[in-house]
Amino acid sequence: MLKHRGFPGRLPGTDFQFTIRRANPKGVTPLTPRERFRDRKPADKRADVAFMEALWEHFGDQPFERGNLDAGRLSWLFGREVVAAEDPFDPTSYDALLVIDLDAARASFPDIFGGVL
């Protein structure tokens, strides 16, 4: 499992995890799209923004390996702002390649992507 050095481990001041320390010995947690409802707590929304901003700063528009990125946090963005960068895609692989969908990310997070062409 690739460890993304320099990537924030969590949202400061909260328990919202962005990375995992080690591979799960029982098997890889699959990535599954989660629906974000309008009535989510402000802290959850801040975690989404911070995680998306960290992805953008760390990887930009280039494909990246899932590695030690937390499956739960990725799943809130997966299928919309973060999509599979390979076909076939294995949602249960730490080696799976992902990429930021700039159009979807720009629509969902205008404060982060407002000036990006």
Contacts in CASP RR format, 6 or more apart in sequence:
PFRMAT RR
TARGET T0000
AUTHOR 0000-0000-0000
METHOD contacts of the structure
MODEL  1
MLKHRGFPGRLPGTDFQFTIRRANPKGVTPLTPRERFRDRKPADKRADVA
FMEALWEHFGDQPFERGNLDAGRLSWLFGREVVAAEDPFDPTSYDALLVI
DLDAARASFPDIFGGVL
1 22 0 8 1.000
1 23 0 8 1.000
1 67 0 8 1.000
1 68 0 8 1.000
1 94 0 8 1.000
2 65 0 8 1.000
2 67 0 8 1.000
2 68 0 8 1.000
2 94 0 8 1.000
2 95 0 8 1.000
3 19 0 8 1.000
3 67 0 8 1.000
3 68 0 8 1.000
4 19 0 8 1.000
4 58 0 8 1.000
4 64 0 8 1.000
4 67 0 8 1.000
4 68 0 8 1.000
4 69 0 8 1.000
6 58 0 8 1.000
7 18 0 8 1.000
7 19 0 8 1.000
7 54 0 8 1.000
7 58 0 8 1.000
7 68 0 8 1.000
7 69 0 8 1.000
8 18 0 8 1.000
8 19 0 8 1.000
8 50 0 8 1.000
8 54 0 8 1.000
9 17 0 8 1.000
9 18 0 8 1.000
9 19 0 8 1.000
10 16 0 8 1.000
10 17 0 8 1.000
10 18 0 8 1.000
10 19 0 8 1.000
11 18 0 8 1.000
11 46 0 8 1.000
11 47 0 8 1.000
11 50 0 8 1.000
11 51 0 8 1.000
14 43 0 8 1.000
14 46 0 8 1.000
14 47 0 8 1.000
16 43 0 8 1.000
16 44 0 8 1.000
16 47 0 8 1.000
16 50 0 8 1.000
16 51 0 8 1.000
16 73 0 8 1.000
17 70 0 8 1.000
17 73 0 8 1.000
18 50 0 8 1.000
18 51 0 8 1.000
18 54 0 8 1.000
18 69 0 8 1.000
18 70 0 8 1.000
18 73 0 8 1.000
19 68 0 8 1.000
19 69 0 8 1.000
19 70 0 8 1.000
20 68 0 8 1.000
20 69 0 8 1.000
20 70 0 8 1.000
20 71 0 8 1.000
21 68 0 8 1.000
23 94 0 8 1.000
27 92 0 8 1.000
28 71 0 8 1.000
28 92 0 8 1.000
28 93 0 8 1.000
28 94 0 8 1.000
29 71 0 8 1.000
29 72 0 8 1.000
29 92 0 8 1.000
30 71 0 8 1.000
30 91 0 8 1.000
30 92 0 8 1.000
31 66 0 8 1.000
31 71 0 8 1.000
31 74 0 8 1.000
31 75 0 8 1.000
31 78 0 8 1.000
31 91 0 8 1.000
31 92 0 8 1.000
31 96 0 8 1.000
32 75 0 8 1.000
32 78 0 8 1.000
32 91 0 8 1.000
33 75 0 8 1.000
33 78 0 8 1.000
33 79 0 8 1.000
33 80 0 8 1.000
34 72 0 8 1.000
34 75 0 8 1.000
34 76 0 8 1.000
34 78 0 8 1.000
36 48 0 8 1.000
36 76 0 8 1.000
47 73 0 8 1.000
48 76 0 8 1.000
48 77 0 8 1.000
48 109 0 8 1.000
49 109 0 8 1.000
49 111 0 8 1.000
49 112 0 8 1.000
51 73 0 8 1.000
51 76 0 8 1.000
51 77 0 8 1.000
52 77 0 8 1.000
52 81 0 8 1.000
52 105 0 8 1.000
52 108 0 8 1.000
52 109 0 8 1.000
52 112 0 8 1.000
53 109 0 8 1.000
53 112 0 8 1.000
55 64 0 8 1.000
55 77 0 8 1.000
55 82 0 8 1.000
55 100 0 8 1.000
56 100 0 8 1.000
56 105 0 8 1.000
56 112 0 8 1.000
56 113 0 8 1.000
58 64 0 8 1.000
59 100 0 8 1.000
60 100 0 8 1.000
61 99 0 8 1.000
61 100 0 8 1.000
61 102 0 8 1.000
62 99 0 8 1.000
63 85 0 8 1.000
63 86 0 8 1.000
63 97 0 8 1.000
63 98 0 8 1.000
63 99 0 8 1.000
64 85 0 8 1.000
64 97 0 8 1.000
64 98 0 8 1.000
64 99 0 8 1.000
65 94 0 8 1.000
65 95 0 8 1.000
65 96 0 8 1.000
65 97 0 8 1.000
65 98 0 8 1.000
66 74 0 8 1.000
66 93 0 8 1.000
66 94 0 8 1.000
66 95 0 8 1.000
66 96 0 8 1.000
66 97 0 8 1.000
66 98 0 8 1.000
67 94 0 8 1.000
67 95 0 8 1.000
68 94 0 8 1.000
74 82 0 8 1.000
74 98 0 8 1.000
78 98 0 8 1.000
79 101 0 8 1.000
80 101 0 8 1.000
80 104 0 8 1.000
80 108 0 8 1.000
81 100 0 8 1.000
81 101 0 8 1.000
81 104 0 8 1.000
81 105 0 8 1.000
81 108 0 8 1.000
81 109 0 8 1.000
82 98 0 8 1.000
82 99 0 8 1.000
82 100 0 8 1.000
82 101 0 8 1.000
83 98 0 8 1.000
83 99 0 8 1.000
83 101 0 8 1.000
83 104 0 8 1.000
84 96 0 8 1.000
84 97 0 8 1.000
84 98 0 8 1.000
84 99 0 8 1.000
85 97 0 8 1.000
85 98 0 8 1.000
85 99 0 8 1.000
86 96 0 8 1.000
86 97 0 8 1.000
89 96 0 8 1.000
89 97 0 8 1.000
90 96 0 8 1.000
102 113 0 8 1.000
102 116 0 8 1.000
105 112 0 8 1.000
105 113 0 8 1.000
106 113 0 8 1.000
106 114 0 8 1.000
106 116 0 8 1.000
END
